[in-house]
Amino acid sequence: MVFYAVVRALVTLVFLCGGAWSVGEGGDILGDKYDATILGGFLIAWLNTAPETIFFITALESGKPDVAVGAMSGSVIVVCTVAFGLCVLLGARARPKGTIYVFWGVRKQALVLLVTLLMVVLLAFTGFNYLMGVLAIMEYAAFLIYSLMNREDGQTHEEA
Protein backbone atom coordinates (compact mmCIF):
# COMPACT_ATOMS: atom_id res chain seq x y z
CA MET A 1 0.00 0.00 0.00
CA VAL A 2 2.81 2.44 0.86
CA PHE A 3 4.75 1.43 -2.25
CA TYR A 4 1.70 2.20 -4.41
CA ALA A 5 1.31 5.60 -2.78
CA VAL A 6 5.00 6.46 -3.35
CA VAL A 7 4.86 5.37 -7.00
CA ARG A 8 1.66 7.36 -7.50
CA ALA A 9 3.25 10.44 -5.90
CA LEU A 10 6.35 10.14 -8.12
CA VAL A 11 4.28 9.74 -11.29
CA THR A 12 2.18 12.73 -10.29
CA LEU A 13 5.36 14.74 -9.66
CA VAL A 14 6.65 13.87 -13.13
CA PHE A 15 3.39 15.07 -14.71
CA LEU A 16 3.45 18.21 -12.57
CA CYS A 17 7.02 19.01 -13.63
CA GLY A 18 6.12 18.36 -17.27
CA GLY A 19 3.13 20.68 -17.00
CA ALA A 20 5.24 23.38 -15.33
CA TRP A 21 7.86 23.09 -18.06
CA SER A 22 5.14 23.34 -20.74
CA VAL A 23 3.73 26.50 -19.14
CA GLY A 24 7.23 28.01 -19.07
CA GLU A 25 7.93 27.15 -22.69
CA GLY A 26 4.52 28.38 -23.78
CA GLY A 27 5.16 31.60 -21.89
CA ASP A 28 8.42 32.11 -23.76
CA ILE A 29 6.69 31.56 -27.10
CA LEU A 30 3.77 33.84 -26.27
CA GLY A 31 6.16 36.43 -24.83
CA ASP A 32 7.18 37.28 -28.37
CA LYS A 33 3.59 38.18 -29.24
CA TYR A 34 2.09 39.63 -26.05
CA ASP A 35 3.49 42.00 -23.44
CA ALA A 36 4.41 40.89 -19.93
CA THR A 37 1.28 42.38 -18.40
CA ILE A 38 -1.09 40.25 -20.43
CA LEU A 39 1.08 37.16 -20.38
CA GLY A 40 1.99 37.12 -16.70
CA GLY A 41 -1.05 38.84 -15.29
CA PHE A 42 -3.61 36.66 -16.97
CA LEU A 43 -2.46 33.61 -18.90
CA ILE A 44 0.33 32.29 -16.66
CA ALA A 45 -1.52 33.38 -13.51
CA TRP A 46 -4.62 31.41 -14.47
CA LEU A 47 -2.64 28.36 -15.56
CA ASN A 48 -0.90 28.34 -12.17
CA THR A 49 -4.05 29.07 -10.18
CA ALA A 50 -6.41 26.56 -11.80
CA PRO A 51 -5.07 23.45 -9.98
CA GLU A 52 -5.12 25.29 -6.64
CA THR A 53 -8.69 26.45 -7.24
CA ILE A 54 -9.75 22.88 -7.98
CA PHE A 55 -8.13 21.78 -4.70
CA PHE A 56 -9.85 24.58 -2.73
CA ILE A 57 -13.26 23.68 -4.19
CA THR A 58 -12.70 19.98 -3.50
CA ALA A 59 -11.74 20.72 0.12
CA LEU A 60 -14.82 22.90 0.56
CA GLU A 61 -17.10 20.25 -0.94
CA SER A 62 -15.57 17.71 1.46
CA GLY A 63 -16.62 19.86 4.38
CA LYS A 64 -13.09 21.03 5.23
CA PRO A 65 -13.12 24.82 4.93
CA ASP A 66 -10.15 25.11 7.29
CA VAL A 67 -8.03 23.06 4.89
CA ALA A 68 -9.16 25.17 1.92
CA VAL A 69 -8.46 28.47 3.65
CA GLY A 70 -5.13 27.22 5.04
CA ALA A 71 -4.01 26.02 1.62
CA MET A 72 -5.13 29.26 -0.01
CA SER A 73 -3.32 31.51 2.44
CA GLY A 74 -0.25 29.25 2.41
CA SER A 75 -0.15 29.38 -1.38
CA VAL A 76 -0.29 33.17 -1.41
CA ILE A 77 2.47 33.38 1.20
CA VAL A 78 4.76 31.05 -0.78
CA VAL A 79 4.15 32.90 -4.06
CA CYS A 80 4.71 36.34 -2.51
CA THR A 81 7.88 35.30 -0.67
CA VAL A 82 9.72 32.25 -1.98
CA ALA A 83 8.64 32.35 -5.63
CA PHE A 84 9.04 36.11 -5.87
CA GLY A 85 12.39 36.02 -4.08
CA LEU A 86 13.76 33.28 -6.33
CA CYS A 87 12.60 35.12 -9.46
CA VAL A 88 14.33 38.31 -8.37
CA LEU A 89 17.47 36.50 -7.20
CA LEU A 90 17.90 34.34 -10.29
CA GLY A 91 16.74 37.08 -12.66
CA ALA A 92 19.22 39.59 -11.22
CA ARG A 93 22.06 37.07 -11.41
CA ALA A 94 21.27 36.43 -15.08
CA ARG A 95 21.58 40.14 -15.93
CA PRO A 96 24.99 41.66 -16.68
CA LYS A 97 24.51 44.57 -14.25
CA GLY A 98 22.50 42.56 -11.73
CA THR A 99 19.40 44.68 -12.27
CA ILE A 100 16.03 43.55 -13.56
CA TYR A 101 14.12 45.93 -15.81
CA VAL A 102 10.36 45.52 -15.98
CA PHE A 103 7.56 46.85 -18.13
CA TRP A 104 5.53 49.69 -16.71
CA GLY A 105 2.46 47.41 -16.90
CA VAL A 106 4.14 44.95 -14.55
CA ARG A 107 4.90 47.79 -12.16
CA LYS A 108 1.23 48.72 -12.24
CA GLN A 109 0.40 45.12 -11.37
CA ALA A 110 2.61 45.47 -8.30
CA LEU A 111 0.44 48.40 -7.25
CA VAL A 112 -2.63 46.20 -7.71
CA LEU A 113 -0.93 43.67 -5.44
CA LEU A 114 -0.64 46.43 -2.83
CA VAL A 115 -4.38 47.14 -3.12
CA THR A 116 -5.01 43.41 -2.81
CA LEU A 117 -3.03 43.45 0.41
CA LEU A 118 -5.62 45.85 1.78
CA MET A 119 -8.27 43.23 0.98
CA VAL A 120 -6.27 40.64 2.92
CA VAL A 121 -5.99 42.96 5.93
CA LEU A 122 -9.76 43.55 5.76
CA LEU A 123 -10.30 39.77 5.67
CA ALA A 124 -8.21 39.39 8.81
CA PHE A 125 -10.66 41.65 10.67
CA THR A 126 -13.96 40.61 9.11
CA GLY A 127 -13.33 36.94 8.42
CA PHE A 128 -14.28 35.02 5.31
CA ASN A 129 -17.84 35.73 4.24
CA TYR A 130 -19.94 36.06 1.13
CA LEU A 131 -19.47 39.84 0.85
CA MET A 132 -15.67 39.54 0.98
CA GLY A 133 -15.79 36.93 -1.79
CA VAL A 134 -17.88 39.22 -3.97
CA LEU A 135 -15.56 42.18 -3.28
CA ALA A 136 -12.49 40.10 -4.14
CA ILE A 137 -13.98 38.98 -7.46
CA MET A 138 -15.01 42.56 -8.24
CA GLU A 139 -11.47 43.72 -7.50
CA TYR A 140 -10.06 41.19 -9.97
CA ALA A 141 -12.66 42.15 -12.58
CA ALA A 142 -11.71 45.82 -12.19
CA PHE A 143 -8.03 44.89 -12.57
CA LEU A 144 -8.80 42.86 -15.68
CA ILE A 145 -10.87 45.60 -17.30
CA TYR A 146 -8.37 48.33 -16.41
CA SER A 147 -5.43 46.30 -17.75
CA LEU A 148 -7.13 45.50 -21.03
CA MET A 149 -8.46 49.03 -21.55
CA ASN A 150 -5.12 50.71 -20.76
CA ARG A 151 -2.81 48.37 -22.60
CA GLU A 152 0.00 49.99 -24.51
CA ASP A 153 1.19 48.20 -27.64
CA GLY A 154 4.88 48.13 -28.37
CA GLN A 155 6.02 48.51 -24.79
CA THR A 156 9.73 48.40 -24.17
CA HIS A 157 11.65 47.70 -21.01
CA GLU A 158 12.28 50.74 -18.88
CA GLU A 159 15.41 51.08 -16.87
CA ALA A 160 14.61 51.45 -13.19
C-alpha positions as a Markdown table, in Angstrom:
| # | Residue | x | y | z |
|---|---|---|---|---|
| 1 | Met | 0.0 | 0.0 | 0.0 |
| 2 | Val | 2.8 | 2.4 | 0.9 |
| 3 | Phe | 4.7 | 1.4 | -2.2 |
| 4 | Tyr | 1.7 | 2.2 | -4.4 |
| 5 | Ala | 1.3 | 5.6 | -2.8 |
| 6 | Val | 5.0 | 6.5 | -3.3 |
| 7 | Val | 4.9 | 5.4 | -7.0 |
| 8 | Arg | 1.7 | 7.4 | -7.5 |
| 9 | Ala | 3.3 | 10.4 | -5.9 |
| 10 | Leu | 6.3 | 10.1 | -8.1 |
| 11 | Val | 4.3 | 9.7 | -11.3 |
| 12 | Thr | 2.2 | 12.7 | -10.3 |
| 13 | Leu | 5.4 | 14.7 | -9.7 |
| 14 | Val | 6.6 | 13.9 | -13.1 |
| 15 | Phe | 3.4 | 15.1 | -14.7 |
| 16 | Leu | 3.4 | 18.2 | -12.6 |
| 17 | Cys | 7.0 | 19.0 | -13.6 |
| 18 | Gly | 6.1 | 18.4 | -17.3 |
| 19 | Gly | 3.1 | 20.7 | -17.0 |
| 20 | Ala | 5.2 | 23.4 | -15.3 |
| 21 | Trp | 7.9 | 23.1 | -18.1 |
| 22 | Ser | 5.1 | 23.3 | -20.7 |
| 23 | Val | 3.7 | 26.5 | -19.1 |
| 24 | Gly | 7.2 | 28.0 | -19.1 |
| 25 | Glu | 7.9 | 27.1 | -22.7 |
| 26 | Gly | 4.5 | 28.4 | -23.8 |
| 27 | Gly | 5.2 | 31.6 | -21.9 |
| 28 | Asp | 8.4 | 32.1 | -23.8 |
| 29 | Ile | 6.7 | 31.6 | -27.1 |
| 30 | Leu | 3.8 | 33.8 | -26.3 |
| 31 | Gly | 6.2 | 36.4 | -24.8 |
| 32 | Asp | 7.2 | 37.3 | -28.4 |
| 33 | Lys | 3.6 | 38.2 | -29.2 |
| 34 | Tyr | 2.1 | 39.6 | -26.0 |
| 35 | Asp | 3.5 | 42.0 | -23.4 |
| 36 | Ala | 4.4 | 40.9 | -19.9 |
| 37 | Thr | 1.3 | 42.4 | -18.4 |
| 38 | Ile | -1.1 | 40.3 | -20.4 |
| 39 | Leu | 1.1 | 37.2 | -20.4 |
| 40 | Gly | 2.0 | 37.1 | -16.7 |
| 41 | Gly | -1.1 | 38.8 | -15.3 |
| 42 | Phe | -3.6 | 36.7 | -17.0 |
| 43 | Leu | -2.5 | 33.6 | -18.9 |
| 44 | Ile | 0.3 | 32.3 | -16.7 |
| 45 | Ala | -1.5 | 33.4 | -13.5 |
| 46 | Trp | -4.6 | 31.4 | -14.5 |
| 47 | Leu | -2.6 | 28.4 | -15.6 |
| 48 | Asn | -0.9 | 28.3 | -12.2 |
| 49 | Thr | -4.1 | 29.1 | -10.2 |
| 50 | Ala | -6.4 | 26.6 | -11.8 |
| 51 | Pro | -5.1 | 23.5 | -10.0 |
| 52 | Glu | -5.1 | 25.3 | -6.6 |
| 53 | Thr | -8.7 | 26.4 | -7.2 |
| 54 | Ile | -9.8 | 22.9 | -8.0 |
| 55 | Phe | -8.1 | 21.8 | -4.7 |
| 56 | Phe | -9.9 | 24.6 | -2.7 |
| 57 | Ile | -13.3 | 23.7 | -4.2 |
| 58 | Thr | -12.7 | 20.0 | -3.5 |
| 59 | Ala | -11.7 | 20.7 | 0.1 |
| 60 | Leu | -14.8 | 22.9 | 0.6 |
| 61 | Glu | -17.1 | 20.2 | -0.9 |
| 62 | Ser | -15.6 | 17.7 | 1.5 |
| 63 | Gly | -16.6 | 19.9 | 4.4 |
| 64 | Lys | -13.1 | 21.0 | 5.2 |
| 65 | Pro | -13.1 | 24.8 | 4.9 |
| 66 | Asp | -10.1 | 25.1 | 7.3 |
| 67 | Val | -8.0 | 23.1 | 4.9 |
| 68 | Ala | -9.2 | 25.2 | 1.9 |
| 69 | Val | -8.5 | 28.5 | 3.7 |
| 70 | Gly | -5.1 | 27.2 | 5.0 |
| 71 | Ala | -4.0 | 26.0 | 1.6 |
| 72 | Met | -5.1 | 29.3 | 0.0 |
| 73 | Ser | -3.3 | 31.5 | 2.4 |
| 74 | Gly | -0.2 | 29.3 | 2.4 |
| 75 | Ser | -0.2 | 29.4 | -1.4 |
| 76 | Val | -0.3 | 33.2 | -1.4 |
| 77 | Ile | 2.5 | 33.4 | 1.2 |
| 78 | Val | 4.8 | 31.1 | -0.8 |
| 79 | Val | 4.1 | 32.9 | -4.1 |
| 80 | Cys | 4.7 | 36.3 | -2.5 |
| 81 | Thr | 7.9 | 35.3 | -0.7 |
| 82 | Val | 9.7 | 32.2 | -2.0 |
| 83 | Ala | 8.6 | 32.3 | -5.6 |
| 84 | Phe | 9.0 | 36.1 | -5.9 |
| 85 | Gly | 12.4 | 36.0 | -4.1 |
| 86 | Leu | 13.8 | 33.3 | -6.3 |
| 87 | Cys | 12.6 | 35.1 | -9.5 |
| 88 | Val | 14.3 | 38.3 | -8.4 |
| 89 | Leu | 17.5 | 36.5 | -7.2 |
| 90 | Leu | 17.9 | 34.3 | -10.3 |
| 91 | Gly | 16.7 | 37.1 | -12.7 |
| 92 | Ala | 19.2 | 39.6 | -11.2 |
| 93 | Arg | 22.1 | 37.1 | -11.4 |
| 94 | Ala | 21.3 | 36.4 | -15.1 |
| 95 | Arg | 21.6 | 40.1 | -15.9 |
| 96 | Pro | 25.0 | 41.7 | -16.7 |
| 97 | Lys | 24.5 | 44.6 | -14.3 |
| 98 | Gly | 22.5 | 42.6 | -11.7 |
| 99 | Thr | 19.4 | 44.7 | -12.3 |
| 100 | Ile | 16.0 | 43.5 | -13.6 |
| 101 | Tyr | 14.1 | 45.9 | -15.8 |
| 102 | Val | 10.4 | 45.5 | -16.0 |
| 103 | Phe | 7.6 | 46.8 | -18.1 |
| 104 | Trp | 5.5 | 49.7 | -16.7 |
| 105 | Gly | 2.5 | 47.4 | -16.9 |
| 106 | Val | 4.1 | 44.9 | -14.6 |
| 107 | Arg | 4.9 | 47.8 | -12.2 |
| 108 | Lys | 1.2 | 48.7 | -12.2 |
| 109 | Gln | 0.4 | 45.1 | -11.4 |
| 110 | Ala | 2.6 | 45.5 | -8.3 |
| 111 | Leu | 0.4 | 48.4 | -7.2 |
| 112 | Val | -2.6 | 46.2 | -7.7 |
| 113 | Leu | -0.9 | 43.7 | -5.4 |
| 114 | Leu | -0.6 | 46.4 | -2.8 |
| 115 | Val | -4.4 | 47.1 | -3.1 |
| 116 | Thr | -5.0 | 43.4 | -2.8 |
| 117 | Leu | -3.0 | 43.4 | 0.4 |
| 118 | Leu | -5.6 | 45.8 | 1.8 |
| 119 | Met | -8.3 | 43.2 | 1.0 |
| 120 | Val | -6.3 | 40.6 | 2.9 |
| 121 | Val | -6.0 | 43.0 | 5.9 |
| 122 | Leu | -9.8 | 43.5 | 5.8 |
| 123 | Leu | -10.3 | 39.8 | 5.7 |
| 124 | Ala | -8.2 | 39.4 | 8.8 |
| 125 | Phe | -10.7 | 41.6 | 10.7 |
| 126 | Thr | -14.0 | 40.6 | 9.1 |
| 127 | Gly | -13.3 | 36.9 | 8.4 |
| 128 | Phe | -14.3 | 35.0 | 5.3 |
| 129 | Asn | -17.8 | 35.7 | 4.2 |
| 130 | Tyr | -19.9 | 36.1 | 1.1 |
| 131 | Leu | -19.5 | 39.8 | 0.8 |
| 132 | Met | -15.7 | 39.5 | 1.0 |
| 133 | Gly | -15.8 | 36.9 | -1.8 |
| 134 | Val | -17.9 | 39.2 | -4.0 |
| 135 | Leu | -15.6 | 42.2 | -3.3 |
| 136 | Ala | -12.5 | 40.1 | -4.1 |
| 137 | Ile | -14.0 | 39.0 | -7.5 |
| 138 | Met | -15.0 | 42.6 | -8.2 |
| 139 | Glu | -11.5 | 43.7 | -7.5 |
| 140 | Tyr | -10.1 | 41.2 | -10.0 |
| 141 | Ala | -12.7 | 42.1 | -12.6 |
| 142 | Ala | -11.7 | 45.8 | -12.2 |
| 143 | Phe | -8.0 | 44.9 | -12.6 |
| 144 | Leu | -8.8 | 42.9 | -15.7 |
| 145 | Ile | -10.9 | 45.6 | -17.3 |
| 146 | Tyr | -8.4 | 48.3 | -16.4 |
| 147 | Ser | -5.4 | 46.3 | -17.7 |
| 148 | Leu | -7.1 | 45.5 | -21.0 |
| 149 | Met | -8.5 | 49.0 | -21.5 |
| 150 | Asn | -5.1 | 50.7 | -20.8 |
| 151 | Arg | -2.8 | 48.4 | -22.6 |
| 152 | Glu | 0.0 | 50.0 | -24.5 |
| 153 | Asp | 1.2 | 48.2 | -27.6 |
| 154 | Gly | 4.9 | 48.1 | -28.4 |
| 155 | Gln | 6.0 | 48.5 | -24.8 |
| 156 | Thr | 9.7 | 48.4 | -24.2 |
| 157 | His | 11.6 | 47.7 | -21.0 |
| 158 | Glu | 12.3 | 50.7 | -18.9 |
| 159 | Glu | 15.4 | 51.1 | -16.9 |
| 160 | Ala | 14.6 | 51.4 | -13.2 |
